[in-house]
């Protein structure tokens, strides 16, 4: 089987809901990262055989196949096709899987996996409807917040433990920002702030650079006194876009381009739709088994911080070296623009492996309605 390799990645800065990116349409963000990733790869847009773009709330400005509209807005030839997909929070990681699978099978040579979400301009879940009564009879599904709280209680994770983990996420993201670690991932943008100021945005807006643990511990849950989930230990509602350009190894070498990493193994699983967010636990086992590797072989691990309880329950099961887990912070600090996050995490993971000289990286995400997704990549010299 042929190898699928990553040649380039790009992402926007991540903006708080109602913040600096709230005046930017999602198709504009999509076009920005598409143009950036082909420029970084050094190829012409017409060489791209398909674009798969993850987006969760596909309505309004994110409807009507935002992937295709982003391609057209980017000024690319009309011959470049695109499709939009929704595997909820795992959408753009699934886009990576779809492009990689097509390359491995010989169906294409060059493709882009991307993701976008404007949670400011398109109300999250506004494309949905009440679940069918027969589903609810079988599975009394509530919200992700309920699921995250159930996870904390099942695995015996305390409120303090979640808040301390969340505090660490901000500290790590702040340190990474000061060190310039995100510069290579990011496409700086000139934006108009809600107050009319012109801002050169080359930073992620949600990071608290001096987080106050005591204030986090004092936050009240909006879901009642018994609920352990707060705004402080959940991911931020955020705007952003990201893209990953993949090729067959043969095509990259033919074009004189450096393959930066290869896709080693991929997995997607179903899990309890009521607890909802435990999917990274079985997805991790499946992808490690498929790769013939162990968690100890991983030099870096990106597990999406949808909620602190998700990461900590996974950690209870695997007992990893936590210095390897989300080493530059995660979605609690950076934000979670749901359709974008999978591709953003892939870029972050790759850059960290390159910066540290690590070999293998694991990326895994929980997914609404009970699923999980995981990918292992290997950095190439």
N, C-alpha and C positions, 0 to 999 in steps of 0.2 A: 504493500500500500504506500502511496506517495505521502510525503510529509507536508503538512500545512505549517507555514512559518509566519511569524509577525515581523513586518518590516517597519511599520510606523504606527504611532498613536497620537491622538490630539484630543484635548478637551477644553471647554470654556472654563473660566472661573465659575465657582458655584455661588449663587446669589440667594439670599434669604427671601422667603415669600414676602412680596410687597416691597422688596429692596431694589438693589441696583440693576438687576436684570429684568425687573417686572415690566419695563417698557420695551423689551425685545421680544418679538414674536418667536414662537418655537421653531417655525420653519426657517427663520433667519439664523437661529442658533445652529440648527441642523446644517444649513449651507456653510456656515463658518467652519465647522469642524471637518466637513467633507473637503472643502478647499484646502484647509490646513494639512490634512493627513496626506493628500496626494502631493502637495508641495514638499512636505517633509520626506516623503518617499522618493521624490524626484521622478514621478511618472506623469503622463498626461491623463486627464480625466477619462478620455475615450477608451483607455486601456482597461478600465474597470468593467468587469462583466456583470456584476450585480451589486446592489446595495441592499442589505437587510437592516432595517431600522426598528429598534424597539421603542415602543411608546405605550403607556398604560391607558390613559384616558383619551381615547381616540374620538374626540368630538370637538366641534368648534374649530379653532385654529390648529388643533391636532388631528382633525378628521381628514377624510378624503385621501387617505394614503399619504401621510406626511413625509414618508421616505421619498416617494417620487416627487412630491412638491419641493422638498429640500434640494434634490438633484437639479430640478429645473431652476430654482431660485439661485443656485450656485453658479448658473451660467454654463452648465455642462451640456454637451451634445445631447440631443433628444434620444439618441440611440442607447444611452445608459439607462437600464431599467432599475427599478427599486420596489421593495415591498415593505410594508409595516407589519410588525408582529406584536402580540401581547401575551407574554407569560408573566404578567404582573411584574413584581420587583425583579425577577430574573430575566426580563425581556431582552436586554442587550447582551447579557451573557449568553442567552440562547441564540442571539444573532451570531455571536462568535462561533457557536457550535454549528449552526447551519452553514455558514461560510466555510468553516474548516472541513466539515463533512463533504461538502461539494468539491473542495479542492482535493481531498484525500481520495475521493472516488473517481477523479478525472473529469468531473462535469464542468469544472472551470479552472482557470489559472490564477486569476486575480479577483478579489472581492473585498468589500468593506462591510464590517459589522459596526453598527452605530446605534445610538440611543439618544432620546431627547425627552425632556418633560419641563413644561412651564407650569408649576403648581401655583404660580401667581395668576396667570391669565386663563387657565383652564381649571375649573374647580375639580379637585380629585374625586373620583368615583361618580362624577356627574353623568357618565355614560351608562350607568347601571340601572337596574330595576330590582324590586324585591325578589328574593330567591323563591324558587318554586316550592310550594308547601310540601311536596314529597321529599325534596332534599332536606328541608328543615325537620321533617319528621324523622328522617334517618340520622341526620347530623344537626344538632342544635347550634348552628354556626352563629356566632355573635360578631365581635369586632377583633381586629388584630390586637388592640389594647387588652381585651379580655384574654386572648390567647397568650400574650406576653406575661400577663399576671398569673395565669394558670401554670406557665412554665416555671416562673420564679418559685411558686409554692410547691410544685412537684419536685423540683431539684433542691429545695431548701436554700434558695438564694435570698439573702436578706436585702432590705431596702438600702442599708448602708453599703453593702457589697456592690450593688448596682451603681449607686451614686459615686462610690470611690472609683469604680471602673470608668464611669462616664467622665469624671474629673480628669483621670489619666488620659482619656482620649483627647481632650482639649489641650492638655499639656504637651502630648506628643505631636499633635497637629501644629501647635504654636511653635514648638522647637523646629519642626520640619520646615515651616514657613520661613522662620528666621534664617535657617541654614540654606534656603533657596532650593530645597528639594523638589518643590512642585513646579518650578520654572520650566523645566524641560517637558513637563506634561501639558502645560497650559498655553492657550492662545490668548494673549492680552486683548482686551476689547475697550474701545472708547464708548462709554454709555452716558445717557442722560439720567441722572438720579431723579427720584420722585419729586424732590424739591427744586429741580431745574438745573442743578450743578452738572457740569461736564466732568466726568471721572474717567481716569485711565485705570481700568480694572485689571489688575494682574495679581489678584489675591482672592482667596475664598472668604466670603463675607461673614459666615456664621461662626467662625472660630472665636472662642473666648480666650484671649491671650493671658488673662489673669483670672482664671476660674476660681470661684469661691465655693469650696466644698460645703461650708456651713450653710450658705444660701441654698445650695442644691438640696441638702438634707431637709431644709425647712419648707421646700415646695410641697404644696398639697396636690393630691391626685384629683383630677376632675371626675374620676369615676367612683368616688366614695372613699371613706376612711379606710376600708379594708383593702383597697387596691394599692399595690406597690409601684405602679407605673406612673411616672410624672413626665412633664416636658423635659426635665433634666436628664432622665435616663432613657429617652427615646430619641430616635433620629430626627433631625430637623427637616421641616418641609421646605423644599429648595427648588431652584430653577437651574438647568444646565443641560449640556449636550457633550457627547464624547464619540470618538470613532477609533476603530482599530483596522488597519489595512493588512490583509493577509495575502499570501501567494503560495504557490508550490515552491519548494526549495529550488527546483530546477529553473523555474521562471525567474526567481530572484537572482540566481547566479548568472543566468543568461543576460539579464539586464545590468549586471555589475553591481547589484545591490546587496547589502549585508543582511542576511537573515539574523534577527536579534533573538528570537526564541522560537521553539517549536511547540505545537500542541501535542502533549503526551497522551492524555486521556480525558474523556468527558463523561459525565453522568447526569441524569435527571431522574428524580424519584417522586412518588406520591407519598404523603404522610397524613397524619390525623388532621382533618380539616377543621376540627373544633379547637384543638390546641394550636393548630394552624402553622406554627413557625418552627417546628422541630426538624424540618427537612434537611438542614445541613448535617445532622448526625448520620442518617443513613446514606446521604449523598457522598459524604466524605469516605465512608467505608467502601462504597461501590467504586469510586474513582481511584482510590488507592489500590484496591484489588485489581482493577483493570490495568493499572500502570505497573503492577508488580513492585510497588514501593510501600514504605511505611511512613507514618507521620514524622518519624525522626529523620527521614531523608529530606524533608521539606526545610528549606532555608528561610522561607518567609510564607506567611499564611495571611490571606485577606478574607475574613469572614464578615459579611456585611452587618454593620451595627444598626439593624432596624430597631432593636431594643437591646439594652445591656443584658437582659435575661437570656436572649438568644445566644449570645456569645458565651456567657458564663455556663449555661446548661451544656453547650457543646464542649466547653473546656472541662466540665465535670466528667464527661464521658471519655475524653481522650487524654486528659492530663498533659497538655502540651507545655513546652517551654513558652511561657507567655510573653517573653521578650520578642519572640518571632511573630506573635499574633497582632495584626494591625499596628505595625511598628511606627507608622507615621500618623496615627490617629485614624478614626473612621467616621462613619456617617453621623454619629452623635455630635461630633465637632464640625465636620466638613459639610454635612447635609446629605440628603438622600432624594435627589430628583429621580423618581422611581424608574422611569424608562431609560434613563441615562446611566444609572449606577453600575450596571454590569460591565459596560465598556470602560467606564471611569476606573473601576477597580482593576481591570486588566492592565491598563496603562500604569497605574500606581504600582502594581505588583512587579511589572517588568522593569520599571525605572529603579525600584528598590533593589532587585536582584543585580542589575547592572552596576549600581552604585556601590554595593557591598561585596560583589563578586560571588554571590550565591548561585547555586545551580538550579534547584527545583523550587517552584512556587505553587501553592494551592490557593485557589479562589473558590469560595462557596457562599451561597446566599439562601436565605429562607424566602418563601414565596407564598402569597396569599392563597387561601382556600386549601392549604396543605400540600406543598411541594417543596422540593429542594433541588439545587443545581450545583455542580462542582466541576472544576477544570484544573488540570495540572499542566503547567508549562515548564519547559527546560530552557534556561538561558544558553545561548550559543556563543562561543568565542569567535 
